[in-house]
């Protein structure tokens, strides 16, 4: 009998990971230099934050729509082709940009593509694996995603090092891996074969458990202090480090996240998602506090390492948690709502951070993020204790 696995993983999971690897090379090549590019064409810190907030927030509303729609028709692959295809089309157009507002338009359209693809992609992963193996598989996807996020900034670093301030080369070359990502979906990925039926019933919020919504409240609180990573890169650039090394700093964060993603995913399958998410929120609070406290590149190298640990702990754990909380026929809807909450909250989060940066001082947005992360940590502890009590009552 022909094996349906590659390196012990379902084929869909492996090739979705490969798609994310190629696409993240492209996206992170651009993202790792975008703050520098925007500053070079006259953007302020508030403008940079606002561009990221509007792009992520507005486009992320589509994540709920695409997730719900994919559940309705019982298909995920078409949404992935369209979503990743939009990124491939938009990427080379950054080479033509001369004004911040043009970056906003392109970032918005590209994030619309992400909004279309993300929830159906996560749903396809979830429906391709067993429930007690979700952490490991989402961990693999996170590792592949962040592997691309290592290669992308590294390529951007090399291009900036040998061709200082020539952003056009980066934007054009970033198109190649984006196209490879789309081809991987078309050729290798198949719809997950499962017993779910096409969902024709109207959706009601009552179809999802109360603890799902409690978890979303926690995510909202945390994300309100989780401004765009662009500000971390801006703060790093103000230490006096050569601009070519800014993508390299971003690569450090992604490298750590890659090495930890799969082990953390496996650990979450064994000891529970909640503990790792709590730890991740606390690490984030520490990182942001120290970003506010210091302005030393040596300290920042250590903080980007810690930031990678936070990313591995929370991103994998949160998606696996959603997979656990939501029934099989509502996976797309659940992931869509989750991603929409993340995206919508990023607009006020980015705006608050940008205004604090420009109008108070460079440290204020990081202190604010630290406080919100600590509050989310407390709420997550309450969530965990509440679930434990309910399980004990059910067992007695």
C-alpha positions as CSV (number, residue, x, y, z in Angstrom):
1,X,0.0,0.0,0.0
2,X,1.4,3.4,-1.0
3,X,2.4,5.6,1.9
4,X,0.6,8.9,2.3
5,X,3.3,10.3,4.5
6,X,6.6,12.2,3.9
7,X,9.1,12.2,6.8
8,X,6.3,10.9,9.0
9,X,4.0,13.7,8.1
10,X,0.8,13.7,6.1
11,X,1.5,14.9,2.5
12,X,-0.8,17.8,2.8
13,X,1.0,19.0,6.0
14,X,4.4,18.7,4.4
15,X,3.4,20.5,1.2
16,X,1.5,23.2,3.0
17,X,4.7,23.7,5.0
18,X,6.7,23.9,1.8
19,X,4.3,26.5,0.4
20,X,4.6,28.6,3.5
21,X,8.4,28.2,3.3
22,X,8.6,29.6,-0.2
23,X,6.0,32.4,0.5
24,X,7.7,33.5,3.7
25,X,11.0,33.8,2.0
26,X,9.3,36.3,-0.3
27,X,7.2,38.1,2.4
28,X,10.1,38.4,4.9
29,X,12.6,39.6,2.3
30,X,10.3,42.5,1.9
31,X,9.1,42.9,5.5
32,X,12.6,42.9,7.0
33,X,13.5,46.0,4.9
34,X,10.1,47.7,4.7
35,X,10.6,50.0,7.8
36,X,14.0,51.2,6.4
37,X,12.4,51.6,2.9
38,X,9.5,53.6,4.4
39,X,11.8,55.8,6.4
40,X,13.8,56.5,3.2
41,X,10.7,57.8,1.4
42,X,9.7,60.1,4.3
43,X,7.4,58.0,6.5
44,X,7.2,58.7,10.3
45,X,7.0,56.0,13.0
46,X,3.2,56.6,13.3
47,X,2.8,56.2,9.5
48,X,4.8,52.9,9.6
49,X,2.6,51.6,12.4
50,X,-0.6,52.8,10.7
51,X,0.3,51.2,7.4
52,X,0.9,47.8,9.2
53,X,-2.2,48.2,11.3
54,X,-4.5,49.1,8.5
55,X,-3.1,46.4,6.2
56,X,-3.3,43.6,8.8
57,X,-6.6,44.6,10.5
58,X,-8.8,45.4,7.5
59,X,-7.6,42.5,5.4
60,X,-7.9,40.1,8.4
61,X,-11.6,40.5,8.4
62,X,-11.5,38.3,5.3
63,X,-10.1,35.5,7.4
64,X,-13.4,35.0,9.2
65,X,-15.3,35.2,5.9
66,X,-13.0,32.8,4.0
67,X,-12.9,30.3,7.0
68,X,-16.7,30.3,7.2
69,X,-17.1,30.0,3.4
70,X,-14.6,27.2,3.2
71,X,-16.7,25.3,5.8
72,X,-19.8,26.0,3.8
73,X,-18.5,24.5,0.5
74,X,-16.3,21.9,2.2
75,X,-13.2,23.0,0.2
76,X,-10.0,24.8,1.3
77,X,-7.6,24.6,-1.7
78,X,-9.2,27.2,-3.9
79,X,-8.9,29.8,-1.2
80,X,-5.2,28.9,-0.8
81,X,-4.5,29.3,-4.6
82,X,-6.2,32.7,-4.7
83,X,-4.6,33.9,-1.5
84,X,-1.0,32.9,-2.2
85,X,-1.5,34.0,-5.9
86,X,-2.3,37.5,-4.8
87,X,1.0,37.7,-2.9
88,X,2.9,36.5,-6.0
89,X,1.3,39.2,-8.1
90,X,1.7,42.1,-5.7
91,X,5.4,41.4,-4.7
92,X,7.2,42.9,-7.8
93,X,5.0,46.0,-7.7
94,X,6.9,47.3,-4.6
95,X,9.7,48.1,-7.0
96,X,7.6,50.9,-8.5
97,X,6.7,52.6,-5.2
98,X,7.7,56.2,-4.4
99,X,5.2,57.2,-1.7
100,X,4.1,55.7,1.7
101,X,0.5,55.7,0.5
102,X,1.4,53.4,-2.4
103,X,3.0,51.0,0.1
104,X,-0.3,51.1,2.1
105,X,-2.3,50.1,-1.0
106,X,0.0,47.2,-1.9
107,X,0.3,46.0,1.7
108,X,-3.5,46.1,2.0
109,X,-4.0,44.0,-1.2
110,X,-1.3,41.6,-0.2
111,X,-2.8,41.1,3.2
112,X,-6.2,40.5,1.6
113,X,-4.5,37.5,0.0
114,X,-3.4,36.4,3.4
115,X,-6.9,36.9,4.7
116,X,-8.3,34.7,2.0
117,X,-5.8,31.8,2.5
118,X,-5.0,31.6,6.2
119,X,-8.1,30.2,7.9
120,X,-8.7,27.6,5.1
121,X,-5.0,26.6,5.2
122,X,-5.1,26.1,9.0
123,X,-8.4,24.2,8.6
124,X,-6.8,21.9,5.9
125,X,-3.9,21.1,8.3
126,X,-6.3,20.4,11.2
127,X,-8.5,18.2,9.1
128,X,-5.5,16.3,7.7
129,X,-4.3,15.1,11.1
130,X,-5.5,13.4,14.2
131,X,-6.5,15.7,17.1
132,X,-3.8,14.4,19.5
133,X,-1.2,15.1,16.9
134,X,-2.2,18.7,16.1
135,X,0.6,20.3,18.1
136,X,3.3,18.5,16.3
137,X,1.8,19.2,12.9
138,X,1.2,22.9,13.5
139,X,4.7,23.0,15.0
140,X,6.1,21.6,11.7
141,X,4.1,24.2,9.7
142,X,5.4,26.9,12.1
143,X,9.0,25.6,11.6
144,X,8.7,25.7,7.8
145,X,7.0,29.1,7.9
146,X,9.8,30.5,10.0
147,X,12.5,28.7,8.0
148,X,11.4,30.9,5.1
149,X,11.6,33.8,7.5
150,X,15.2,33.0,8.1
151,X,16.2,32.6,4.4
152,X,14.2,35.8,3.4
153,X,15.9,38.2,5.7
154,X,19.3,36.6,5.0
155,X,18.9,37.2,1.3
156,X,17.8,40.8,2.0
157,X,20.9,41.2,4.3
158,X,23.2,40.0,1.5
159,X,21.6,42.2,-1.1
160,X,21.7,45.3,1.1
161,X,25.3,44.5,2.1
162,X,26.5,44.4,-1.5
163,X,24.1,46.9,-2.9
164,X,23.4,49.5,-0.1
165,X,19.9,51.1,-0.2
166,X,19.0,49.3,-3.4
167,X,15.6,48.0,-2.4
168,X,14.4,47.4,-5.9
169,X,16.6,44.2,-6.3
170,X,15.0,42.8,-3.1
171,X,11.4,43.4,-4.3
172,X,12.0,41.8,-7.7
173,X,13.9,38.8,-6.5
174,X,11.3,38.2,-3.8
175,X,8.8,37.4,-6.6
176,X,10.5,34.0,-7.5
177,X,9.8,32.1,-4.2
178,X,6.2,33.5,-4.1
179,X,5.5,31.9,-7.5
180,X,7.1,28.6,-6.3
181,X,4.7,28.6,-3.4
182,X,1.6,28.9,-5.6
183,X,2.9,26.1,-7.9
184,X,3.3,23.8,-4.8
185,X,-0.3,24.2,-3.9
186,X,-1.6,23.6,-7.5
187,X,0.5,20.5,-8.0
188,X,0.9,18.7,-4.7
189,X,-1.9,19.7,-2.2
190,X,-5.2,17.9,-2.1
191,X,-8.4,18.5,-0.2
192,X,-8.4,16.6,3.1
193,X,-10.5,13.4,2.9
194,X,-12.7,13.3,6.0
195,X,-16.2,12.4,7.0
196,X,-17.5,16.0,7.3
197,X,-20.4,17.0,5.2
198,X,-20.8,20.3,3.4
199,X,-22.1,22.6,6.1
200,X,-25.3,24.2,4.8
201,X,-26.8,25.2,8.1
202,X,-26.6,28.9,9.1
203,X,-23.9,29.6,11.6
204,X,-24.8,30.7,15.1
205,X,-22.3,31.9,17.8
206,X,-23.9,29.2,20.0
207,X,-22.3,26.5,17.8
208,X,-18.9,27.3,19.4
209,X,-18.1,26.7,23.1
210,X,-18.0,29.5,25.7
211,X,-14.3,28.7,26.5
212,X,-13.5,29.5,22.8
213,X,-14.8,33.0,23.3
214,X,-13.0,33.4,26.6
215,X,-9.8,32.4,24.8
216,X,-10.5,35.1,22.2
217,X,-10.9,37.7,24.9
218,X,-7.4,36.8,26.1
219,X,-6.0,37.0,22.6
220,X,-7.6,40.4,22.2
221,X,-6.0,41.8,25.4
222,X,-2.6,40.4,24.4
223,X,-2.8,41.6,20.8
224,X,-3.7,45.1,21.9
225,X,-0.2,45.5,23.2
226,X,1.4,43.5,20.4
227,X,2.2,46.1,17.8
228,X,3.8,45.4,14.5
229,X,7.4,43.9,14.5
230,X,8.3,46.9,12.3
231,X,8.7,49.0,15.4
232,X,11.2,46.5,16.9
233,X,13.3,46.9,13.7
234,X,13.0,50.7,13.9
235,X,14.1,50.8,17.5
236,X,17.0,48.5,16.6
237,X,18.0,50.8,13.7
238,X,18.3,53.7,16.2
239,X,21.1,52.0,18.1
240,X,23.5,53.0,15.2
241,X,23.8,49.5,13.7
242,X,24.4,49.5,9.9
243,X,21.2,49.2,7.9
244,X,22.3,46.1,6.1
245,X,22.3,44.2,9.5
246,X,18.6,45.0,10.3
247,X,17.3,42.0,8.3
248,X,20.0,39.9,10.0
249,X,18.5,40.8,13.5
250,X,15.1,39.8,12.3
251,X,16.6,36.5,11.1
252,X,17.9,35.7,14.6
253,X,14.3,35.8,15.9
254,X,13.0,33.5,13.2
255,X,15.9,31.1,13.5
256,X,15.2,30.5,17.2
257,X,11.5,30.1,16.5
258,X,12.3,27.5,13.8
259,X,14.4,25.3,16.1
260,X,11.8,25.4,18.8
261,X,8.6,25.1,16.9
262,X,8.4,21.3,16.5
263,X,9.7,20.4,20.0
264,X,7.3,23.0,21.5
265,X,4.4,21.6,19.4
266,X,5.1,18.1,20.6
267,X,5.4,19.3,24.2
268,X,2.0,21.0,23.9
269,X,0.5,17.7,22.8
270,X,1.8,16.1,26.0
271,X,1.4,18.7,28.8
272,X,-1.3,21.0,27.3
273,X,-1.3,24.2,25.3
274,X,-2.3,26.4,28.2
275,X,1.0,26.2,30.1
276,X,3.1,27.0,27.1
277,X,0.9,30.0,26.1
278,X,1.2,31.4,29.7
279,X,5.0,31.1,29.5
280,X,5.0,32.7,26.0
281,X,3.0,35.7,27.2
282,X,5.3,36.2,30.1
283,X,8.4,36.0,27.9
284,X,6.9,38.6,25.6
285,X,6.2,40.9,28.6
286,X,9.9,40.6,29.6
287,X,11.2,41.2,26.1
288,X,9.1,44.3,25.5
289,X,10.0,45.7,29.0
290,X,13.7,45.3,28.2
291,X,13.2,46.8,24.7
292,X,11.8,49.8,26.5
293,X,14.5,49.9,29.2
294,X,17.6,49.6,27.0
295,X,19.0,51.0,23.7
296,X,22.0,48.7,23.3
297,X,22.5,46.4,20.2
298,X,24.1,43.8,22.4
299,X,21.0,43.6,24.6
300,X,18.8,43.6,21.5
301,X,20.5,40.5,20.1
302,X,19.6,38.7,23.3
303,X,16.1,40.0,23.2
304,X,15.5,38.9,19.6
305,X,16.5,35.4,20.8
306,X,13.9,35.6,23.6
307,X,11.4,36.9,21.1
308,X,11.9,33.8,19.0
309,X,11.2,31.7,22.1
310,X,8.0,33.6,22.7
311,X,6.9,33.1,19.1
312,X,7.4,29.3,19.2
313,X,5.6,29.0,22.5
314,X,2.5,31.1,21.5
315,X,1.9,30.7,17.7
316,X,2.0,26.9,17.7
317,X,0.1,26.6,21.0
318,X,-2.7,29.1,20.1
319,X,-3.5,27.4,16.8
320,X,-3.4,23.9,18.4
321,X,-5.7,25.3,21.1
322,X,-8.3,26.5,18.5
323,X,-8.1,23.1,16.9
324,X,-8.9,21.5,20.2
325,X,-11.7,23.8,21.1
326,X,-13.6,23.8,17.8
327,X,-15.6,20.8,16.3
328,X,-14.4,19.4,13.0
329,X,-17.1,20.9,10.8
330,X,-16.4,24.4,12.1
331,X,-12.6,24.4,11.9
332,X,-12.5,27.0,9.1
333,X,-15.0,29.3,11.0
334,X,-13.1,28.9,14.3
335,X,-9.7,29.7,12.7
336,X,-11.3,32.5,10.7
337,X,-12.8,34.2,13.8
338,X,-9.5,33.7,15.7
339,X,-7.5,35.3,12.9
340,X,-10.0,38.1,12.5
341,X,-9.7,39.0,16.2
342,X,-5.9,39.1,15.8
343,X,-6.1,41.3,12.7
344,X,-8.8,43.7,13.9
345,X,-7.0,44.3,17.2
346,X,-3.7,45.1,15.4
347,X,-5.1,48.4,14.1
348,X,-5.6,50.1,17.5
349,X,-2.5,48.3,18.7
350,X,-0.3,49.6,15.9
351,X,-1.9,53.1,16.1
352,X,-1.3,53.3,19.9
353,X,2.3,52.1,19.6
354,X,3.1,54.6,16.8
355,X,1.5,57.5,18.6
356,X,3.4,56.6,21.8
357,X,6.6,56.3,19.8
358,X,6.3,59.7,18.1
359,X,4.6,61.8,20.8
360,X,5.8,60.3,24.1
361,X,9.2,58.6,23.6
362,X,10.7,55.5,22.0
363,X,10.3,53.4,25.1
364,X,6.6,54.0,25.8
365,X,5.1,51.6,23.3
366,X,7.2,48.7,24.6
367,X,6.2,49.4,28.2
368,X,2.6,49.4,27.1
369,X,3.0,46.1,25.3
370,X,4.6,44.6,28.4
371,X,1.7,45.6,30.7
372,X,-0.9,44.2,28.3
373,X,1.1,40.9,28.0
374,X,1.2,40.6,31.8
375,X,-2.6,41.1,32.0
376,X,-3.1,38.4,29.3
377,X,-0.9,36.1,31.3
378,X,-3.2,36.5,34.3
379,X,-6.3,35.9,32.3
380,X,-4.7,32.8,30.7
381,X,-4.0,31.4,34.2
382,X,-7.7,32.0,35.1
383,X,-8.7,30.2,31.9
384,X,-6.5,27.2,32.7
385,X,-7.7,26.9,36.3
386,X,-11.3,27.2,35.2
387,X,-10.9,24.4,32.6
388,X,-9.2,22.2,35.2
389,X,-12.0,22.7,37.7
390,X,-14.6,21.8,35.0
391,X,-12.7,18.6,34.1
392,X,-12.4,17.6,37.7
393,X,-16.2,18.0,38.2
394,X,-16.8,16.0,35.1
395,X,-14.6,13.2,36.3
396,X,-16.1,13.0,39.8
